[in-house]
Amino acid sequence: AFSVVSKLLSQRKLDLLEELVSAEVLQVLKEKISLLPDSHRDALAADMDAIMYTTEGDVRIYYDDDGIKFVRILMRFWYLNGADLPDEVPGETKVFQIMFGDESTKEKRHLLTANYEFQREFTEGAKPDWTITRIEHPRLLE
């Protein structure tokens, strides 16, 4: 889900996110994405094979005011991306400069992080659908 959503964000295909992302988050994304420079937008995309590490940051079970049971899982992702980001972007780290052939084919990769929170209703009989209730790409999508 992270890879699919991050690529759709990068491509500005926000209408395709309506079934995956909460309406509140989608509205905020629409405002932020329109203001991003192309390099930052490109850096949002995470290919599946470029995800280096994932960890859960928080798992919560809670009930809303009507007694409906929910679970939320905050996931943190570290991924490599070759977007042309300025060297002074705080919060990201250049991990590799991979050389294939000679000096002219050097390829720069950045290690970036993203936090996505997934929510699902867990009351009996509820659909087993997950919704993304928070999307953070620090220093890129602020």
C-alpha positions in Angstrom: 0.0 0.0 0.0 2.8 2.4 0.8 4.5 1.9 -2.5 1.2 2.3 -4.5 0.1 5.4 -2.6 3.5 7.1 -2.7 3.7 6.6 -6.5 0.2 8.0 -7.0 1.1 11.0 -4.8 4.2 11.5 -6.9 2.2 11.4 -10.1 -0.5 13.7 -8.7 -3.2 11.1 -9.3 -5.0 12.0 -6.1 -8.5 11.0 -7.4 -7.3 7.3 -7.4 -6.6 7.6 -3.6 -10.2 8.2 -2.6 -10.8 4.6 -1.6 -7.4 4.3 0.2 -7.0 7.5 2.1 -9.3 9.3 4.5 -11.2 12.3 3.2 -9.4 14.6 5.7 -6.0 13.5 4.7 -6.8 13.6 1.0 -7.9 17.2 1.3 -4.6 18.2 2.9 -2.6 16.3 0.3 -4.4 18.1 -2.5 -3.3 21.4 -1.1 0.3 20.3 -0.4 1.0 18.4 -3.6 0.0 21.4 -5.8 2.7 23.5 -4.1 5.6 21.0 -4.3 8.5 21.5 -6.7 8.9 18.6 -9.2 12.1 17.3 -7.4 10.2 16.9 -4.1 7.2 15.3 -5.8 9.5 12.8 -7.5 11.1 12.0 -4.2 7.7 10.9 -2.8 7.6 7.7 -5.0 8.9 4.5 -3.3 9.4 1.5 -5.5 8.8 -1.8 -3.7 12.4 -2.9 -4.3 13.7 0.4 -3.0 12.2 0.0 0.5 15.1 -0.7 2.7 13.4 -1.0 6.1 10.0 -0.9 7.7 9.0 -0.8 11.4 5.8 -0.2 13.3 5.9 2.9 15.3 2.6 2.5 17.2 -0.3 0.1 17.4 -3.5 1.3 19.1 -6.9 -0.1 19.7 -9.6 2.4 20.5 -13.3 2.9 20.6 -15.1 6.0 19.2 -18.0 7.8 20.8 -20.4 5.2 19.4 -18.5 2.2 20.8 -17.1 1.2 17.4 -13.8 -0.6 17.8 -10.8 0.5 15.6 -7.2 -0.4 15.3 -4.5 2.0 14.1 -1.0 1.0 13.0 1.7 3.7 12.4 4.3 2.4 10.0 7.7 4.0 9.2 9.4 3.3 6.0 13.0 4.0 4.8 13.4 4.0 1.1 16.0 4.9 -1.6 15.1 7.4 -4.2 17.1 9.0 -7.0 15.2 12.3 -7.3 17.3 15.3 -7.9 17.1 16.8 -4.5 19.3 19.7 -3.4 22.1 18.6 -1.1 20.9 21.0 1.6 17.6 19.3 2.1 17.5 18.7 5.9 16.3 15.4 7.3 17.5 13.2 4.4 20.8 11.4 3.9 22.7 10.6 0.8 23.5 6.9 1.3 25.1 5.8 -2.0 26.8 7.2 -5.0 26.8 4.1 -7.2 29.1 4.1 -10.1 28.4 1.9 -13.1 31.2 2.1 -15.7 33.0 5.4 -15.4 32.7 8.7 -13.5 30.1 10.1 -16.0 27.5 7.4 -15.0 27.5 8.1 -11.3 24.0 7.7 -9.8 23.0 9.4 -6.5 20.5 7.9 -4.2 18.9 9.4 -1.1 17.6 7.5 1.9 14.2 9.1 2.8 11.6 8.3 5.4 7.8 8.3 5.4 5.2 7.6 8.1 1.8 6.2 7.1 -0.9 5.4 9.6 -3.4 2.7 8.7 -6.8 2.3 10.3 -9.4 -0.5 10.2 -12.7 -0.9 12.0 -12.6 -4.1 14.1 -16.2 -4.4 15.3 -17.9 -7.7 14.4 -19.3 -7.7 10.9 -17.2 -4.7 9.7 -15.5 -4.8 6.3 -11.8 -5.7 6.5 -10.8 -2.6 4.7 -7.8 -0.5 5.8 -7.8 3.3 5.4 -4.7 5.5 5.5 -5.3 8.2 8.1 -1.9 9.9 8.1 0.8 10.5 5.5 4.1 12.1 6.4 7.1 12.5 4.2 9.3 14.6 6.4 11.1 17.6 4.7 9.2 16.8 1.4 5.5 17.1 2.2 5.2 19.7 4.8 
